[in-house]
């Protein structure tokens, strides 16, 4: 079974237009761009578009995984709670012959839009290339194993897989997370001490495998 793809909130946030629209809710990340294409021009799409790139977990009941509900003060009936306005696949509060309910599964229950898991905790890590002396600070998901962090780093060094990844002089297990490799997350301590720069970040060192200067 393949591992899920993890995303940081910042990665979700950049997909914030009607032509490229992601949201997260209840710990998962969804690409709703196809939904926007299908309902383009529909007024019911507006609340979804306004939520582009954001976490909308507050729209849902965490127990039922469905849209929150409330009692309509006029009818006394239980109806979906939409403080930002009724949106796609939400029925009207009163019977309406113009509303079609033949769309199948509502989008928030349609796993075809699912692209990955929202990280519960992200962290910054400094990666130092000992061959070039270049340093790069990247944001990663705490759930990611080193191989997945390597994939993130490829945009800065396309040959990252040709290096041995080390921390504190020891080789890292690429199938384990930072924490499993005993690289502790010091973010909370940094916050308490108001240390917001990158000076004291945990550093991973890369050693080029064909570098003859390395034993």
LINJORA-V408696 format. One record per residue. N is the residue number from 1. PHI is phi in whole degrees, -180 to 180 (* if undefined). D_FIRST is the distance of its C-alpha to the first C-alpha in Angstrom with 2 decimals. Layout:
BEGIN
n:phi:d_first
N:PHI:D_FIRST
N:PHI:D_FIRST
END
This chain:
BEGIN
n:phi:d_first
1:*:0.00
2:-76:3.80
3:-74:6.61
4:-71:9.25
5:-89:12.50
6:-101:15.37
7:-129:18.96
8:-87:22.33
9:-56:25.05
10:-66:27.04
11:-69:24.46
12:-68:24.54
13:-63:28.33
14:-76:29.00
15:-94:27.80
16:-126:30.96
17:-126:32.74
18:-64:32.89
19:-89:31.64
20:-158:28.61
21:-122:27.83
22:-117:24.99
23:-140:25.16
24:-127:23.22
25:-161:23.58
26:52:22.30
27:85:19.88
28:-124:18.21
29:-117:19.32
30:-127:20.52
31:-99:22.17
32:-97:25.19
33:-57:26.91
34:-61:26.57
35:-65:28.10
36:-64:30.93
37:-63:31.53
38:-69:31.80
39:-110:34.18
40:-54:36.07
41:89:39.53
42:-78:38.84
43:-62:40.40
44:-72:37.57
45:-82:35.26
46:-55:37.34
47:-60:35.75
48:-68:32.28
49:-63:33.70
50:-67:35.46
51:-94:32.19
52:-54:30.56
53:80:28.58
54:-111:29.06
55:-93:27.34
56:-117:28.58
57:-58:27.25
58:-68:30.92
59:-77:30.95
60:-118:28.76
61:-86:29.17
62:-62:26.38
63:-81:26.76
64:-88:26.74
65:65:24.57
66:-116:27.37
67:-59:30.33
68:-59:32.90
69:-127:36.05
70:-153:39.70
71:-88:42.94
72:-67:44.97
73:-64:48.44
74:-85:50.21
75:-107:48.63
76:76:47.19
77:-91:43.98
78:-82:40.48
79:-133:39.08
80:-60:36.26
81:-94:37.15
82:-128:37.22
83:-63:39.43
84:-95:38.70
85:106:39.66
86:-60:38.12
87:-130:35.22
88:-50:33.30
89:77:32.39
90:-93:34.56
91:-70:37.43
92:-67:41.01
93:-67:42.68
94:-129:45.18
95:-53:45.10
96:-146:45.08
97:-70:45.36
98:-84:44.15
99:-93:40.65
100:-95:38.18
101:-113:35.26
102:-97:33.70
103:-84:30.92
104:88:28.22
105:-75:25.77
106:-63:27.13
107:-60:25.34
108:-76:24.22
109:-113:22.27
110:-94:20.95
111:-71:17.27
112:-67:18.08
113:-88:19.68
114:-70:16.79
115:-117:15.92
116:170:14.49
117:-112:15.46
118:-81:19.01
119:-62:19.47
120:-76:21.42
121:-155:23.33
122:-100:23.93
123:-151:26.03
124:-96:28.09
125:-137:27.84
126:-98:30.39
127:-114:29.41
128:-114:32.38
129:-87:32.66
130:-70:35.15
131:-77:36.07
132:-109:37.23
133:67:37.75
134:-78:35.94
135:-118:34.37
136:-141:31.82
137:-101:30.79
138:-127:27.51
139:-92:25.84
140:-129:22.27
141:-90:19.94
142:-63:20.13
143:-82:16.41
144:-77:15.71
145:-85:15.34
146:-60:18.11
147:-61:16.31
148:-74:15.79
149:-67:19.42
150:-58:20.45
151:-61:19.19
152:-66:21.44
153:-79:24.25
154:-59:24.25
155:-68:26.59
156:-100:29.13
157:-152:28.64
158:-68:26.92
159:-105:27.20
160:-57:25.38
161:-72:23.07
162:-89:26.36
163:-113:27.18
164:-92:26.62
165:-94:25.65
166:-132:27.82
167:-138:28.95
168:55:32.26
169:83:32.65
170:-118:29.48
171:-66:26.43
172:-91:23.33
173:-82:19.96
174:-74:17.86
175:-100:14.58
176:-125:16.37
177:-78:17.86
178:-58:21.59
179:-64:22.44
180:-67:20.55
181:-91:22.65
182:63:25.68
183:-103:26.44
184:-73:27.72
185:-89:27.95
186:-101:31.70
187:-56:31.73
188:-64:33.44
189:-66:36.06
190:-60:36.69
191:-64:37.21
192:-62:39.64
193:-94:41.56
194:57:41.56
195:-100:40.07
196:-99:38.59
197:-89:38.83
198:-97:36.41
199:-59:38.72
200:-107:37.02
201:-64:33.35
202:-61:31.07
203:-118:31.05
204:-101:28.60
205:-106:30.54
206:-106:29.47
207:-117:31.26
208:-65:31.43
209:-64:30.49
210:-101:33.54
211:-80:35.94
212:-71:38.57
213:-78:39.97
214:-97:37.05
215:-69:37.31
END
